[in-house]
Amino acid sequence: MPIHFSDEAPLDQIELPSRLRNALEIEGVKTVGEVRNMADADLLSFQNLGAASVRHLRQLFGASRSDPPRKGRGGG
């Protein structure tokens, strides 16, 4: 179960791996809500952000509002 963060929570106030933080910062993503509202495909398009990073974000902040829940193995 993800830790509860409000959509307004700034990412610079949350402990994230530096590669992940840098990738989001370069793309101008500043809040938890922005991450939640992005599709996995959009996050995967960011340089240095791969499937493991997207899984980490989804586990930390919850599933994207635009992506259905994943079933089984092999997702993102």
N, C-alpha and C positions, 0 to 999 in steps of 0.2 A: 504494500500500500504506500502511495507517495506521501511524503511529508507535505503538510498544507502550507502553501505559499499563496498569498493574494496575487491577483493578476497585476497589481500595481507594484509588487516587490521588485526593486531594482536588482539586476543581475550582479552588479558590482558589490552588493551586500551579501551575496550568497557564495559559499565556498564551492568553487568549480575548478576542475583541472585547467591549468593555464592554457593549453592548446584549445580547449573548448571555449573558454572565456574570450580568448583572442579572436577565434573564428567568428563568434557572435558579435563582438565589438566591431570588427572590420566591416561586417555587414550592417551595422547600425542597429542591432537588436539590443534593446536596453532593459526590457522588463520580462517577468515570467509570463505575463499575458501574451506578449508578442510571440514567445516561443510556443505557448499552447495553441495559439491561433494559426500557426504555420503548419502546412502539410509536411509530412516526412520528406517528400520529394523536394520541397523547397529547401529544407534544412540540408539534405544530402547534396544540394547544388553548391553549398558553401565550400570554399577551399579549406582543406584540412579537417573537414567534418565528415566522418564516415558512419557506417551503420552502427558501430559500437557506440559512438558518441550520441547518435540520435536515440538509441535504446537507453543510454544513461540519462539523457534529458527527459525522456518519457517516464522512466522509473522515478525520477526525482520530482517532476512537476505534474505528471499525469498525462493521459493520452491527448493527442490533438483533437480538437473539436471537429476537424474536417476529415479525419481519417477513421475508418471503422476499426473496431478492436481486431487485433491480429489473432489468427488461430494457428496453433501448431508451430512447427519450426520454420526457419527460413525467412521470416519477415525481417525487413529493413536492416 
